[in-house]
Amino acid sequence: MTEKYIRSSLNYQWSFDALRTFNKVSAHICVFLCSQAIPLLRKGRSATITLSQYQISCLLANAFFCTFPHRNTSRPNAEYSGYPSINFNSLFEKWSERKREKLRAIMHYFKVVTDEHTQPEGLVTFERRCLSNTDTPKWKSCKETLSKLHVTSEGQIEADGKGMLQVDFASSWIGGGVLGSGLLQEEILFLMNPELIVARLFTEKLEDNECLIITGSQQFSSYSGFGDTFEWAGPYQDSFERDEWARLKRQILAIDALKFRDRTEQYNRKHIFRELNKVRFTIEPDIATGKWGCGAFNGDPQLKAVIQLMAAAKAKRGLAFFTFMDKHLEQNLEQIYHLMVTEKVTVGKKKLYKLLEDFCSQHHRSHVDLFEFIDKNIRASSRPSKSLL
């Protein structure tokens, strides 16, 4: 450690009052030194890292004890300024009910991985994918019709999307506020599968044309609630099978949606094109997703549903869409999907993409929502034209 880092560490005062409040819980955690430096998943480069679950537990133990000194500063010119925080100091300060439940999940994880009878022995792969300009689909000319769709207002992506590619409604800083007070979909996912947290150590902030795919992470806990109602609900016995690499057959796709202060900003061709390309990262399984970017990021659930339908159609993958208790969206999405399938609507310029362009250009003059707009235009175009007298 250089003298500069020693001085900066001495000048920065951490408060661990939340950890002190939680002091009745203890964990026997191993300290592990890797034989070589952990490679980084840098922006602009497609690359893969595979770690054993044991290695991950040791790296997270070091993060728990805040032993990554070069990650203690958030200065814009710092060496790792483009990476999320990894030390757990922000989780240990400013006690709250949210942090109590987070710590219960984290402590349970360490309890499992330090017990010789339950210590996991598989591998986890972290793959950063970059979409090049040559790989970007020509959405205007796509001729694909819509793929299979299952919509439900009940259930959860991680619980009911077994065997599917599960979408993480990610922050561009992977893990979002998991080590702070955040408790939205991504933070909860990372708490139930704490091995995902280690991605913050080596994954640089995601660019518009990038995603992170994690294969093999284990779920250790159950939960109930969301946000302020979130509670750790006890241990979870993961029943996923393992592949030939000893990875659990769980695949998570981390993609970050655009964040809008003004909701009307999303009805823009440039933004829609960006979101289509962000969702374009699909692999072999069908996709389990939902209201991606529709909470704190202020996205329109109807628009995000149509965008994901288009991307799934292009990839020729089925889509399971979880509306998270939103029965109104469930019913409306089922109805508009049925109409589009009946009329054999395609992705490209003559149909859905063109409809989105028209909707964007007219949105400031109309208060009609997207599904109504699509319904009206499809029905109008399918009516037989009147013959001239």
Secondary structure as the mmCIF struct_conf table of DSSP 4:
data_model
#
loop_
_struct_conf.conf_type_id
_struct_conf.id
_struct_conf.beg_label_comp_id
_struct_conf.beg_label_asym_id
_struct_conf.beg_label_seq_id
_struct_conf.end_label_comp_id
_struct_conf.end_label_asym_id
_struct_conf.end_label_seq_id
HELX_RH_AL_P HELX_RH_AL_P1 GLU A 3 ASN A 11
HELX_RH_AL_P HELX_RH_AL_P2 ASP A 17 THR A 21
TURN_TY1_P TURN_TY1_P1 PHE A 22 LYS A 24
BEND BEND1 SER A 35 GLN A 36
HELX_LH_PP_P HELX_LH_PP_P1 ALA A 37 PRO A 39
STRN STRN1 LEU A 41 LEU A 41
TURN_TY1_P TURN_TY1_P2 LYS A 43 GLY A 44
STRN STRN2 ALA A 47 SER A 52
HELX_RH_AL_P HELX_RH_AL_P3 GLN A 53 PHE A 64
TURN_TY1_P TURN_TY1_P3 PHE A 65 CYS A 66
HELX_RH_3T_P HELX_RH_3T_P1 PRO A 69 ARG A 71
BEND BEND2 ASN A 72 ASN A 72
TURN_TY1_P TURN_TY1_P4 PRO A 76 ASN A 77
BEND BEND3 ALA A 78 ALA A 78
TURN_TY1_P TURN_TY1_P5 GLU A 79 GLY A 82
BEND BEND4 TYR A 83 TYR A 83
BEND BEND5 ASN A 87 ASN A 87
TURN_TY1_P TURN_TY1_P6 PHE A 88 PHE A 88
HELX_RH_AL_P HELX_RH_AL_P4 ASN A 89 PHE A 92
BEND BEND6 GLU A 93 LYS A 94
HELX_RH_AL_P HELX_RH_AL_P5 GLU A 97 VAL A 113
TURN_TY1_P TURN_TY1_P7 THR A 114 THR A 114
BEND BEND7 ASP A 115 ASP A 115
TURN_TY1_P TURN_TY1_P8 GLU A 116 THR A 118
STRN STRN3 LEU A 123 CYS A 130
HELX_RH_3T_P HELX_RH_3T_P2 ASN A 133 ASP A 135
BEND BEND8 THR A 136 THR A 136
HELX_RH_3T_P HELX_RH_3T_P3 TRP A 139 SER A 141
HELX_LH_PP_P HELX_LH_PP_P2 GLU A 144 GLU A 144
STRN STRN4 THR A 145 THR A 145
HELX_LH_PP_P HELX_LH_PP_P3 LEU A 146 LEU A 146
STRN STRN5 LEU A 149 THR A 152
BEND BEND9 SER A 153 GLY A 155
HELX_RH_AL_P HELX_RH_AL_P6 ILE A 157 ASP A 160
TURN_TY1_P TURN_TY1_P9 LYS A 162 GLY A 163
BEND BEND10 MET A 164 MET A 164
STRN STRN6 LEU A 165 ALA A 170
BEND BEND11 SER A 172 TRP A 173
TURN_TY1_P TURN_TY1_P10 ILE A 174 SER A 181
BEND BEND12 LEU A 184 LEU A 184
HELX_RH_AL_P HELX_RH_AL_P7 GLN A 185 MET A 192
BEND BEND13 ASN A 193 ASN A 193
HELX_RH_3T_P HELX_RH_3T_P4 PRO A 194 VAL A 198
HELX_RH_AL_P HELX_RH_AL_P8 ALA A 199 PHE A 202
STRN STRN7 THR A 203 THR A 203
HELX_LH_PP_P HELX_LH_PP_P4 GLU A 204 LEU A 206
TURN_TY1_P TURN_TY1_P11 ASP A 208 ASN A 209
STRN STRN8 GLU A 210 THR A 215
BEND BEND14 GLY A 216 GLY A 216
STRN STRN9 SER A 221 SER A 224
BEND BEND15 PHE A 226 PHE A 226
HELX_RH_3T_P HELX_RH_3T_P5 GLY A 227 THR A 229
STRN STRN10 GLU A 231 PRO A 235
STRN STRN11 ARG A 242 ARG A 242
TURN_TY1_P TURN_TY1_P12 GLU A 244 TRP A 245
BEND BEND16 ALA A 246 ALA A 246
STRN STRN12 LEU A 248 LEU A 248
BEND BEND17 LYS A 249 LYS A 249
STRN STRN13 GLN A 251 ASP A 256
HELX_LH_PP_P HELX_LH_PP_P5 ALA A 257 LEU A 258
BEND BEND18 ARG A 261 ASP A 262
HELX_RH_3T_P HELX_RH_3T_P6 ARG A 263 GLN A 266
BEND BEND19 TYR A 267 ASN A 268
HELX_RH_AL_P HELX_RH_AL_P9 ARG A 269 VAL A 279
TURN_TY1_P TURN_TY1_P13 ARG A 280 ARG A 280
BEND BEND20 GLU A 284 PRO A 285
STRN STRN14 ILE A 287 GLY A 290
BEND BEND21 LYS A 291 LYS A 291
TURN_TY1_P TURN_TY1_P14 TRP A 292 GLY A 293
BEND BEND22 GLY A 295 GLY A 295
TURN_TY1_P TURN_TY1_P15 ALA A 296 PHE A 297
HELX_RH_AL_P HELX_RH_AL_P10 PRO A 301 ALA A 315
TURN_TY1_P TURN_TY1_P16 LYS A 316 LYS A 316
STRN STRN15 LEU A 319 PHE A 322
BEND BEND23 PHE A 324 MET A 325
HELX_RH_AL_P HELX_RH_AL_P11 LYS A 327 THR A 342
TURN_TY1_P TURN_TY1_P17 GLU A 343 LYS A 344
STRN STRN16 THR A 346 THR A 346
BEND BEND24 VAL A 347 GLY A 348
TURN_TY1_P TURN_TY1_P18 LYS A 349 LYS A 351
HELX_RH_AL_P HELX_RH_AL_P12 LEU A 352 GLN A 362
HELX_RH_3T_P HELX_RH_3T_P7 HIS A 363 ARG A 365
HELX_RH_AL_P HELX_RH_AL_P13 LEU A 370 SER A 382
BEND BEND25 ARG A 383 ARG A 383
HELX_LH_PP_P HELX_LH_PP_P6 PRO A 384 LEU A 388
#
